Amino acid sequence: MVPTPGRRALLCKNAGHASATANDCDKRQCATLLSRNGSDGHGRLTCPLGEPSCVPRNKVLTLPTMLTLGRIAAIPILLFAFYSRASWAPTAVACIFLLAAITDWLDGFLARKMGLHSSFGAFLDPVADKLMVATTLVLLCTKPLHISWASDTPWLIPLPSTAIIGREITMSAVREWAASQGEILQSAVAVNKLGKVKTAFQMAALTVLLVTRSGSEAGSASVLMAIGVGLLYISAMLAVWSLFVYMKAIWGVLVR
């Protein structure tokens, strides 16, 4: 007999989880019951009344994870389009990056809205973001801006790009180290609002620069390119600032 959701909630409540709902039982509390009831003899843990494993499987290929994998798969296409001389290439590059930025928001939204969180997705999402951003920054550094006011400043794009990529490498290493040190340090390096603002400026800057990189020097293209450069410098400053905030938080934990 397979227990109904109401009975599963009651089982959880009897196991010591007074406020549990049926869904809570399915997702969290049944581990307690499993430890009391053992397995079915085939290595499969079972819940009371014969219900097979009420601990949900951590599905790897969820919809948000597939969107994340799509961002990674788009990187070679971005590379090809960036160096292509076809008339459609600049538009394609900008569209690919813009779609990547949209799916970066969308996969997180879907994971929260549909309850499709997975440890693999949580690992892969920041990796995909960093790969896409770092690739785009390097590509922009390989081709100078085709505009007169930027011709004497070859460092204009490489300078903020170095700051952004350096920050991402540092934070990746710091988060990996913090993960081995316990929950307190992990919470100190959790993504904060400043990091999200930095990412928003970063995505906006790169989109504008990709759209205008092959434009004319006159009119709106020149103005948009200047805006893109300005946004890139703002995102670089936010990147350095957020790194300082994280380091300060870590130091506060270490000296307690």
C-alpha positions in Angstrom: 0.0 0.0 0.0 1.4 3.4 -1.0 0.6 6.1 1.5 -1.3 9.2 0.4 0.3 12.6 0.7 -1.7 13.2 3.8 -0.5 10.0 5.4 3.1 10.7 4.4 2.8 14.1 6.2 1.4 12.3 9.2 4.4 9.8 9.1 6.8 12.7 9.1 4.9 14.4 11.9 5.1 11.2 13.9 8.8 11.0 13.2 9.3 14.3 15.0 8.6 16.9 12.3 5.5 18.5 13.7 5.3 21.2 11.1 6.0 19.0 8.0 3.8 19.0 5.0 3.5 16.1 2.5 5.9 17.9 0.2 8.3 18.4 3.1 8.2 14.7 3.8 9.0 13.9 0.2 11.9 16.3 0.0 13.5 16.5 3.4 12.1 14.6 6.4 11.8 11.1 5.0 15.5 10.6 5.5 14.7 10.2 9.2 12.2 7.5 8.4 14.5 5.7 6.1 17.2 5.5 8.7 14.6 3.7 10.9 13.2 1.4 8.3 16.3 0.4 6.3 16.3 -0.8 2.7 14.3 -3.3 0.7 17.1 -5.8 0.4 18.2 -4.5 -3.0 20.0 -1.4 -1.9 16.9 0.8 -2.4 15.8 2.7 0.7 12.1 2.5 1.4 9.6 4.5 3.4 7.0 3.1 5.7 4.1 1.2 4.3 6.2 0.0 1.4 6.6 3.2 -0.5 9.8 3.0 -2.6 12.4 5.7 -1.8 10.6 9.0 -1.0 13.9 10.9 -1.1 13.8 12.6 -4.5 16.6 11.9 -7.0 18.9 14.8 -7.8 18.1 14.9 -11.5 21.1 16.1 -13.5 19.5 17.3 -16.8 16.8 19.6 -15.6 15.5 22.4 -17.9 17.7 25.1 -16.2 20.7 22.9 -16.5 20.1 22.3 -20.2 19.9 26.1 -20.7 23.2 26.4 -18.9 24.8 23.7 -21.2 23.4 25.6 -24.1 25.4 28.7 -23.1 28.6 26.7 -23.0 27.8 25.1 -26.4 27.2 28.6 -27.9 30.8 29.7 -27.1 32.4 28.0 -30.2 29.7 29.5 -32.4 30.4 32.9 -30.8 34.1 32.5 -31.7 33.4 31.5 -35.3 30.9 34.4 -35.8 33.3 37.0 -34.2 36.1 36.3 -36.7 33.8 35.8 -39.6 33.8 38.4 -42.3 30.2 37.8 -43.3 27.9 40.8 -43.2 25.6 39.0 -40.7 28.5 38.1 -38.3 28.4 41.2 -36.0 24.7 40.9 -35.5 25.0 37.1 -34.9 27.7 37.7 -32.2 25.6 40.3 -30.4 22.5 38.1 -30.6 24.3 35.0 -29.3 25.7 36.9 -26.3 22.3 38.6 -25.6 20.6 35.2 -25.6 23.3 33.9 -23.3 22.6 36.8 -20.9 18.9 36.1 -21.0 19.3 32.4 -20.3 21.6 33.2 -17.5 18.6 34.9 -15.8 16.1 32.4 -17.1 17.7 29.3 -15.8 17.8 30.7 -12.3 14.2 31.9 -12.5 13.0 28.5 -13.7 15.0 26.7 -11.0 13.4 28.7 -8.3 9.9 28.8 -9.8 9.7 25.1 -10.7 11.8 23.7 -7.8 14.4 22.3 -10.3 17.5 22.9 -8.2 20.4 20.4 -8.6 23.9 20.3 -7.3 25.2 19.9 -10.8 23.3 22.9 -12.1 24.5 25.0 -9.1 28.1 24.1 -10.0 27.7 24.5 -13.8 25.8 27.9 -13.9 28.7 30.1 -12.7 31.2 28.1 -14.8 29.1 28.8 -17.9 28.8 32.5 -17.0 32.5 32.9 -16.5 33.4 31.1 -19.7 31.1 33.2 -21.8 32.1 36.5 -20.2 35.9 35.7 -20.3 35.7 34.6 -23.9 33.9 37.8 -25.0 36.3 40.0 -23.1 39.3 38.3 -24.7 37.7 38.5 -28.2 37.1 42.3 -27.7 40.7 42.7 -26.6 42.0 41.0 -29.8 40.2 43.6 -32.1 40.6 47.3 -31.2 37.7 49.6 -31.3 37.2 51.2 -34.8 36.7 54.7 -33.6 39.1 57.7 -33.6 38.9 58.7 -30.0 40.0 55.1 -29.0 42.8 54.7 -31.5 45.5 56.1 -29.1 44.3 54.1 -26.1 45.1 50.4 -26.9 44.6 49.6 -23.2 41.0 50.9 -23.1 39.4 47.4 -23.2 42.2 45.2 -21.9 42.5 47.2 -18.6 38.9 46.6 -17.3 39.0 43.1 -18.9 42.0 42.1 -16.8 40.3 43.4 -13.7 37.1 41.5 -14.4 38.8 38.2 -15.4 41.3 38.5 -12.5 38.4 39.0 -10.0 36.5 36.0 -11.4 39.6 33.7 -11.1 40.3 34.9 -7.6 36.7 34.4 -6.4 36.5 30.9 -7.9 39.6 29.9 -6.0 38.3 31.6 -2.8 34.9 29.9 -3.0 36.5 26.5 -3.6 38.7 27.0 -0.5 35.7 28.3 1.5 33.7 25.2 0.6 36.3 23.0 2.3 36.3 25.2 5.5 32.7 24.9 6.6 29.3 26.7 6.3 30.4 29.9 8.0 33.0 30.7 5.4 30.7 29.5 2.6 28.0 31.9 3.7 30.6 34.7 3.7 31.3 34.2 0.0 27.7 33.6 -1.1 26.5 35.7 -4.0 25.3 39.1 -2.8 23.4 42.0 -4.3 26.6 43.8 -5.3 27.7 40.8 -7.3 24.4 40.8 -9.1 24.6 44.5 -9.9 28.1 43.9 -11.2 26.9 41.1 -13.5 24.1 43.3 -14.8 26.5 46.1 -15.8 28.9 43.6 -17.2 26.3 42.0 -19.5 24.9 45.4 -20.6 28.5 46.6 -21.4 29.5 43.6 -23.4 26.2 43.5 -25.4 26.6 47.2 -26.3 30.2 46.8 -27.3 29.4 43.7 -29.5 26.6 45.6 -31.2 28.7 48.6 -32.0 32.2 47.2 -32.6 31.9 47.2 -36.4 29.7 50.4 -36.6 30.7 53.7 -38.1 32.4 56.5 -36.2 29.6 58.9 -36.6 26.3 59.3 -35.0 24.7 56.9 -32.6 27.3 54.2 -33.1 30.0 56.3 -31.6 27.8 57.4 -28.7 26.8 53.8 -28.0 30.4 52.6 -28.1 31.3 55.3 -25.5 28.4 54.1 -23.3 29.6 50.5 -23.7 33.1 51.4 -22.6 31.8 53.4 -19.7 29.6 50.5 -18.6 32.5 48.1 -18.8 34.6 50.4 -16.5 31.7 50.6 -14.1 31.4 46.8 -14.1 35.2 46.5 -13.5 35.1 48.8 -10.6 32.1 46.9 -9.1 34.0 43.7 -9.7 37.0 45.0 -7.6 34.7 46.5 -5.0 32.7 43.2 -4.6 36.0 41.3 -4.3 37.1 43.6 -1.5 33.7 43.1 0.2 34.1 39.3 0.0 37.6 39.5 1.4 36.5 41.7 4.2 33.8 39.2 5.1 36.2 36.3 5.0 38.7 38.2 7.2 35.9 39.0 9.7 35.2 35.2 10.0 38.8 34.2 10.3 39.6 36.7 13.1 36.6 35.8 15.3 
